């Protein structure tokens, strides 16, 4: 009878304990690799939100705050900047293009982004991918809008539908622009970035919505300007929230950044998005490391479970070990049998854990990506995953040396003697 057959029969003889031990190892593997995938997906999604932008400029505040509200649509600007300043800096000799954005309104909890046609032409994400339309076309008229993919999917909008915008960011707003409806003319393709959860209109539309407002409040009934009247006006934006800048040469980044930071006509600030992204990631990286530590601790608990189950079974198997010794098996053979059992348990546990992770990604990956914006699709095992699996296998074998050594030291007489 070969070593593997003995180990197999021994494990099958203890089906319940073996199954629970394999399940424990599998769950720890799923958790460890799953958290690693979340960490990797979060970092990738984080870094791929915006590409090809050398500087982001806005009102003088904190650099991380500027990045959060302009790119991730989180928080709010301290105050706006004049459109005249944007126009002047856009025409800087070192600037290739500049994209303005205006924030402040919403639609059922989704941010409204005021911008112009260059947004669809130049905005990039995930390296060099550009925005594309899944349906329709970019906005051209004053009361036309282009929806992000998630907005259209969650609210079940299609091209041709009519929506109204609200003042502020509440899901339920008491200051609606209900008298100025917008027509959906386009829906952007999925990007996995905050663009998917944005409603895009023109800067002129933002101006039109608030042209008849006074001191941040809507006009009294009967005093508001009608859409027909606004269409006849020559509207021009007066201010924006921030703007993205692409330079002709990256060599001039610090020079142009210094000029914007020292802009005399108003208090502006320019940040290098890549630098601030790393700073922001360092801040949130504490939570990332905490998740990893938790998963490692769970794995060590699983290892202790493997070792404990083998030790607990030893007292019942002393007669089995003694019979093996009595028919000529050496102590080293007994030791190797237990190590082989541990190897089989760990390998099946890893197979179960990886299979469970792939199942979760296959079934829930797209939904999680849509809900939280993380890239959690099916993936080939990375080199880090392989290192984790090998480490788990080695650690499990090391933990199993304790019960194996106990069995190794048991004598033939000890196994054949009945003890009370």
C-alpha positions as CSV (number, residue, x, y, z in Angstrom):
1,X,0.0,0.0,0.0
2,X,1.6,3.3,-1.1
3,X,2.0,6.4,1.0
4,X,-0.7,8.3,-0.9
5,X,-3.2,5.5,-0.5
6,X,-2.7,5.3,3.2
7,X,-3.0,9.1,3.6
8,X,-6.1,9.1,1.4
9,X,-7.8,6.2,3.3
10,X,-7.0,7.9,6.6
11,X,-8.5,11.2,5.5
12,X,-11.6,9.5,4.2
13,X,-12.0,7.6,7.4
14,X,-12.3,11.0,9.1
15,X,-14.6,12.7,6.5
16,X,-16.2,15.2,8.8
17,X,-13.0,16.5,10.4
18,X,-11.2,16.5,7.0
19,X,-14.0,18.5,5.3
20,X,-14.1,21.1,8.1
21,X,-10.3,21.5,8.0
22,X,-10.3,21.8,4.2
23,X,-13.2,24.4,4.4
24,X,-11.2,26.4,7.0
25,X,-8.2,26.5,4.8
26,X,-10.3,27.3,1.7
27,X,-12.1,30.2,3.5
28,X,-8.8,31.7,4.6
29,X,-7.3,31.4,1.1
30,X,-10.5,33.1,-0.4
31,X,-10.2,35.9,2.1
32,X,-6.5,36.4,1.7
33,X,-6.6,36.4,-2.2
34,X,-9.9,38.3,-2.2
35,X,-8.5,41.1,-0.1
36,X,-5.4,41.2,-2.3
37,X,-7.6,41.5,-5.3
38,X,-9.6,44.3,-3.7
39,X,-6.3,46.1,-2.9
40,X,-5.0,45.7,-6.4
41,X,-8.4,46.6,-8.0
42,X,-8.7,49.7,-5.7
43,X,-5.2,50.9,-6.6
44,X,-5.8,50.3,-10.3
45,X,-9.2,52.0,-10.3
46,X,-7.7,54.8,-8.2
47,X,-4.8,55.5,-10.5
48,X,-6.7,55.0,-13.8
49,X,-9.5,57.6,-13.0
50,X,-7.8,60.3,-15.0
51,X,-4.9,60.1,-17.4
52,X,-3.1,62.5,-19.7
53,X,-3.6,65.5,-17.5
54,X,-0.5,67.4,-16.3
55,X,-2.1,69.9,-14.0
56,X,-5.5,70.5,-12.2
57,X,-6.2,74.0,-11.3
58,X,-8.9,75.5,-9.1
59,X,-9.4,78.0,-6.2
60,X,-6.7,78.0,-3.6
61,X,-7.4,75.4,-0.9
62,X,-5.9,72.0,0.0
63,X,-4.4,70.0,-2.8
64,X,-6.1,66.8,-1.8
65,X,-9.5,68.5,-1.6
66,X,-9.0,69.9,-5.1
67,X,-8.2,66.5,-6.4
68,X,-11.2,64.9,-4.6
69,X,-13.9,67.2,-5.8
70,X,-12.5,67.7,-9.4
71,X,-11.7,64.1,-10.2
72,X,-13.5,61.9,-7.8
73,X,-16.6,64.2,-7.3
74,X,-16.2,64.0,-3.5
75,X,-16.7,67.1,-1.4
76,X,-17.1,70.6,-2.6
77,X,-14.9,73.5,-3.7
78,X,-14.2,76.4,-1.3
79,X,-15.3,78.8,-4.0
80,X,-15.3,79.1,-7.8
81,X,-12.8,80.7,-10.1
82,X,-13.7,83.2,-12.9
83,X,-14.1,82.0,-16.4
84,X,-11.9,84.9,-17.6
85,X,-9.0,83.5,-15.6
86,X,-9.6,80.1,-17.3
87,X,-9.6,81.7,-20.7
88,X,-6.4,83.5,-20.1
89,X,-4.6,80.5,-18.8
90,X,-6.0,78.3,-21.5
91,X,-4.3,80.5,-24.0
92,X,-0.9,80.2,-22.3
93,X,1.8,79.4,-24.8
94,X,2.7,76.2,-23.0
95,X,-0.9,74.9,-22.8
96,X,-2.0,72.3,-25.4
97,X,-5.6,72.1,-24.2
98,X,-7.7,72.9,-21.0
99,X,-11.0,71.4,-20.0
100,X,-13.2,73.4,-17.6
101,X,-15.7,71.8,-15.2
102,X,-18.4,73.3,-13.1
103,X,-20.0,71.5,-10.1
104,X,-22.7,72.2,-7.7
105,X,-25.9,70.7,-9.0
106,X,-27.2,67.1,-9.0
107,X,-29.8,64.7,-10.3
108,X,-31.2,62.3,-7.8
109,X,-27.9,62.2,-6.0
110,X,-25.6,62.0,-9.0
111,X,-23.3,64.9,-9.7
112,X,-23.9,67.3,-12.6
113,X,-20.8,68.3,-14.4
114,X,-20.8,71.4,-16.5
115,X,-18.2,71.4,-19.2
116,X,-17.7,71.8,-23.0
117,X,-17.1,69.7,-26.0
118,X,-13.4,69.3,-25.3
119,X,-14.3,67.1,-22.4
120,X,-15.4,64.3,-24.7
121,X,-12.5,64.9,-27.0
122,X,-9.6,65.0,-24.6
123,X,-10.6,63.3,-21.3
124,X,-8.7,60.1,-20.8
125,X,-8.7,57.3,-18.2
126,X,-6.8,54.0,-17.7
127,X,-3.8,55.1,-19.6
128,X,-4.9,56.3,-23.0
129,X,-8.5,55.3,-23.2
130,X,-10.9,58.1,-24.3
131,X,-14.5,58.6,-23.6
132,X,-16.8,56.9,-26.0
133,X,-20.6,57.0,-26.4
134,X,-22.6,53.8,-25.8
135,X,-25.7,55.6,-27.3
136,X,-26.5,58.9,-28.9
137,X,-24.2,61.9,-29.3
138,X,-22.5,64.6,-27.2
139,X,-24.7,67.5,-26.1
140,X,-25.0,70.5,-28.5
141,X,-28.1,72.3,-27.5
142,X,-28.6,74.4,-24.3
143,X,-30.9,71.9,-22.6
144,X,-29.2,68.6,-23.7
145,X,-27.4,66.2,-21.4
146,X,-25.1,63.2,-21.7
147,X,-25.3,60.6,-18.9
148,X,-22.7,58.5,-17.4
149,X,-23.2,54.7,-17.8
150,X,-24.2,54.0,-14.2
151,X,-26.6,56.9,-14.1
152,X,-28.5,55.6,-17.1
153,X,-28.4,52.0,-15.9
154,X,-29.5,52.7,-12.3
155,X,-32.3,55.1,-13.2
156,X,-33.2,53.3,-16.4
157,X,-32.8,56.2,-18.7
158,X,-32.6,56.1,-22.5
159,X,-31.8,58.6,-25.2
160,X,-34.8,60.9,-25.7
161,X,-35.9,60.8,-22.0
162,X,-36.4,64.1,-20.1
163,X,-34.8,64.8,-16.7
164,X,-34.7,67.8,-14.4
165,X,-31.7,68.9,-12.3
166,X,-31.6,70.0,-8.7
167,X,-29.6,72.6,-6.8
168,X,-27.1,71.0,-4.3
169,X,-26.1,67.4,-3.8
170,X,-29.0,65.9,-1.9
171,X,-30.8,62.8,-3.2
172,X,-34.0,64.6,-2.5
173,X,-33.8,68.4,-3.2
174,X,-36.2,71.1,-2.3
175,X,-34.7,73.4,-4.9
176,X,-35.3,71.8,-8.2
177,X,-34.8,73.4,-11.6
178,X,-38.1,71.8,-12.7
179,X,-39.0,74.6,-15.0
180,X,-35.9,73.9,-17.2
181,X,-36.0,70.2,-18.2
182,X,-33.1,68.5,-20.1
183,X,-33.3,65.9,-22.9
184,X,-30.9,62.9,-22.8
185,X,-29.0,62.9,-26.1
186,X,-26.2,60.5,-25.2
187,X,-25.0,57.8,-22.8
188,X,-21.3,57.2,-22.2
189,X,-19.8,53.8,-22.4
190,X,-18.6,52.2,-19.1
191,X,-15.3,53.5,-17.8
192,X,-15.1,52.3,-14.2
193,X,-14.5,55.9,-13.0
194,X,-16.6,58.6,-11.4
195,X,-17.5,59.7,-15.0
196,X,-20.0,56.8,-14.9
197,X,-21.9,58.4,-12.1
198,X,-22.0,61.9,-13.6
199,X,-24.6,63.9,-15.5
200,X,-22.9,66.1,-18.2
201,X,-24.3,69.4,-19.5
202,X,-22.8,72.5,-21.1
203,X,-21.3,75.4,-19.1
204,X,-24.0,77.6,-20.7
205,X,-26.6,75.3,-19.3
206,X,-25.2,75.8,-15.8
207,X,-25.4,79.5,-16.4
208,X,-29.0,79.3,-17.7
209,X,-30.1,77.3,-14.7
210,X,-29.0,80.0,-12.2
211,X,-29.4,83.2,-14.3
212,X,-32.6,84.2,-12.7
213,X,-31.5,83.1,-9.1
214,X,-30.7,85.7,-6.5
215,X,-28.4,85.2,-3.5
216,X,-28.4,81.4,-4.1
217,X,-32.2,81.2,-4.0
218,X,-34.7,80.5,-6.8
219,X,-36.9,83.3,-8.1
220,X,-40.5,83.7,-6.9
221,X,-43.2,82.1,-8.9
222,X,-43.7,83.8,-12.2
223,X,-40.3,85.6,-12.2
224,X,-38.2,82.7,-13.6
225,X,-36.9,82.9,-17.1
226,X,-38.5,80.3,-19.5
227,X,-36.4,77.9,-21.5
228,X,-37.6,79.6,-24.7
229,X,-36.3,83.0,-23.4
230,X,-33.0,81.5,-22.4
231,X,-32.5,80.0,-25.9
232,X,-32.7,83.4,-27.4
233,X,-29.9,84.8,-25.1
234,X,-26.2,84.9,-25.7
235,X,-25.2,83.0,-22.6
236,X,-21.6,82.9,-21.4
237,X,-20.3,81.2,-18.2
238,X,-19.1,83.6,-15.5
239,X,-17.3,81.1,-13.3
240,X,-16.2,77.5,-13.1
241,X,-15.1,75.1,-10.3
242,X,-11.8,73.8,-11.7
243,X,-10.0,72.9,-15.0
244,X,-7.7,70.2,-16.3
245,X,-4.6,71.2,-18.2
246,X,-2.5,69.3,-20.8
247,X,0.9,70.9,-21.6
248,X,2.8,70.9,-24.9
249,X,5.9,69.7,-23.0
250,X,6.0,68.0,-19.6
251,X,9.3,69.9,-19.0
252,X,7.3,73.0,-18.3
253,X,5.0,71.5,-15.7
254,X,6.7,73.1,-12.7
255,X,7.0,76.5,-14.5
256,X,3.3,76.6,-15.4
257,X,2.3,75.3,-12.0
258,X,4.3,78.1,-10.4
259,X,2.7,80.7,-12.7
260,X,-0.8,79.5,-11.7
261,X,0.0,79.4,-8.0
262,X,1.3,83.0,-8.3
263,X,-1.5,84.2,-10.4
264,X,-2.1,87.9,-9.4
265,X,-5.7,88.4,-10.5
266,X,-7.2,85.8,-8.1
267,X,-6.1,83.1,-5.7
268,X,-5.5,80.0,-7.8
269,X,-3.8,76.7,-7.1
270,X,-2.4,74.1,-9.5
271,X,-1.6,70.5,-8.5
272,X,0.1,67.6,-10.3
273,X,-2.5,64.9,-10.1
274,X,0.0,62.0,-10.1
275,X,1.8,63.4,-7.1
276,X,-1.4,64.1,-5.1
277,X,-2.8,60.7,-6.0
278,X,0.2,59.1,-4.4
279,X,-0.2,61.3,-1.3
280,X,-3.9,60.4,-1.1
281,X,-3.1,56.7,-1.5
282,X,-0.6,56.9,1.3
283,X,-3.4,58.2,3.5
284,X,-5.9,55.5,2.6
285,X,-3.2,52.8,2.5
286,X,-3.5,52.4,6.3
287,X,-6.9,50.8,5.8
288,X,-5.5,48.7,3.0
289,X,-2.7,47.4,5.2
290,X,-5.2,46.7,8.0
291,X,-7.3,44.6,5.7
292,X,-4.3,42.6,4.7
293,X,-3.2,42.1,8.3
294,X,-6.7,40.8,9.2
295,X,-6.6,38.3,6.3
296,X,-3.2,37.1,7.4
297,X,-4.4,36.7,11.0
298,X,-7.4,34.6,9.7
299,X,-5.0,32.4,7.8
300,X,-2.9,31.8,10.9
301,X,-6.0,30.9,12.8
302,X,-6.7,28.4,10.0
303,X,-3.3,26.9,10.4
304,X,-3.8,26.5,14.1
305,X,-7.0,24.8,13.3
306,X,-5.2,22.3,11.0
307,X,-2.6,21.6,13.6
308,X,-5.2,21.3,16.4
309,X,-7.4,18.9,14.4
310,X,-4.4,16.7,13.7
311,X,-3.3,16.7,17.3
312,X,-6.8,15.9,18.5
313,X,-7.0,13.0,16.1
314,X,-3.6,11.6,17.2
315,X,-5.0,10.1,20.4
316,X,-7.6,8.2,18.4
317,X,-5.0,7.1,15.8
318,X,-2.3,5.8,18.2
319,X,-3.5,2.3,17.6
320,X,-3.4,2.9,13.8
321,X,0.1,4.3,14.0
322,X,1.2,1.3,16.1
323,X,-0.2,-1.2,13.6
324,X,1.8,0.5,10.9
325,X,4.9,0.2,13.0
326,X,4.1,-3.5,13.8
327,X,4.0,-4.4,10.2
328,X,7.4,-2.9,9.6
329,X,6.7,0.8,9.0
330,X,9.5,3.0,10.2
331,X,9.0,6.1,12.4
332,X,9.9,8.3,9.4
333,X,7.1,6.6,7.4
334,X,4.6,7.6,10.1
335,X,5.9,11.1,10.1
336,X,5.7,11.3,6.3
337,X,2.1,10.0,6.3
338,X,0.9,12.8,8.5
339,X,2.8,15.4,6.5
340,X,1.3,14.0,3.3
341,X,-2.2,14.3,4.9
342,X,-1.4,17.9,5.7
343,X,-0.2,18.5,2.2
344,X,-3.4,17.0,0.7
345,X,-5.7,19.0,3.0
346,X,-3.8,22.3,2.2
347,X,-3.9,21.6,-1.6
348,X,-7.6,20.9,-1.6
349,X,-8.2,23.9,0.7
350,X,-6.3,26.1,-1.7
351,X,-8.2,24.7,-4.7
352,X,-11.5,25.3,-2.9
353,X,-10.4,28.9,-1.9
354,X,-9.3,29.9,-5.4
355,X,-12.5,28.3,-7.0
356,X,-14.7,30.2,-4.5
357,X,-12.9,33.5,-5.3
358,X,-13.4,33.0,-9.0
359,X,-17.0,32.1,-8.5
360,X,-17.6,35.3,-6.5
361,X,-15.8,37.4,-9.1
362,X,-17.7,35.7,-11.9
363,X,-21.2,36.2,-10.3
364,X,-20.7,39.5,-8.4
365,X,-17.7,41.2,-10.0
366,X,-19.6,43.3,-12.5
367,X,-22.1,44.4,-9.8
368,X,-19.4,45.3,-7.3
369,X,-17.6,47.2,-10.1
370,X,-20.8,49.1,-10.8
371,X,-21.5,49.8,-7.2
372,X,-18.1,50.8,-5.8
373,X,-16.1,51.4,-8.9
374,X,-13.5,48.7,-8.3
375,X,-12.0,46.6,-11.0
376,X,-12.9,43.1,-9.7
377,X,-13.2,41.1,-12.9
378,X,-11.9,37.6,-13.6
379,X,-8.1,37.5,-13.7
380,X,-5.2,35.1,-14.2
381,X,-3.3,34.4,-10.9
382,X,-0.6,37.0,-10.4
383,X,2.9,36.3,-9.3
384,X,1.9,37.6,-5.9
385,X,-1.0,35.2,-5.7
386,X,1.4,32.3,-6.5
387,X,3.7,33.4,-3.8
388,X,0.8,33.5,-1.3
389,X,-0.3,30.0,-2.3
390,X,3.2,28.6,-1.9
391,X,3.7,30.4,1.4
392,X,0.4,29.0,2.6
393,X,1.5,25.5,1.6
394,X,4.9,25.8,3.3
395,X,3.4,27.3,6.5
396,X,0.8,24.6,6.7
397,X,3.5,21.9,6.4
398,X,5.6,23.6,9.0
399,X,2.6,23.8,11.4
400,X,1.9,20.0,10.7
401,X,5.4,19.1,11.8
402,X,4.3,19.3,15.5
403,X,1.6,16.6,15.3
404,X,3.8,14.6,13.0
405,X,6.7,14.8,15.4
406,X,4.4,13.7,18.2
407,X,3.4,10.6,16.2
408,X,7.0,10.0,15.3
409,X,8.1,9.8,18.9
410,X,5.3,7.5,19.9
411,X,6.7,4.0,20.5
412,X,5.3,0.8,19.3
413,X,4.5,-0.3,22.9
414,X,2.7,3.0,23.6
415,X,0.4,2.4,20.7
416,X,-0.4,-1.1,21.6
417,X,-0.9,-0.5,25.3
418,X,-4.5,0.3,26.5
419,X,-4.5,3.3,28.7
420,X,-7.3,4.6,30.9
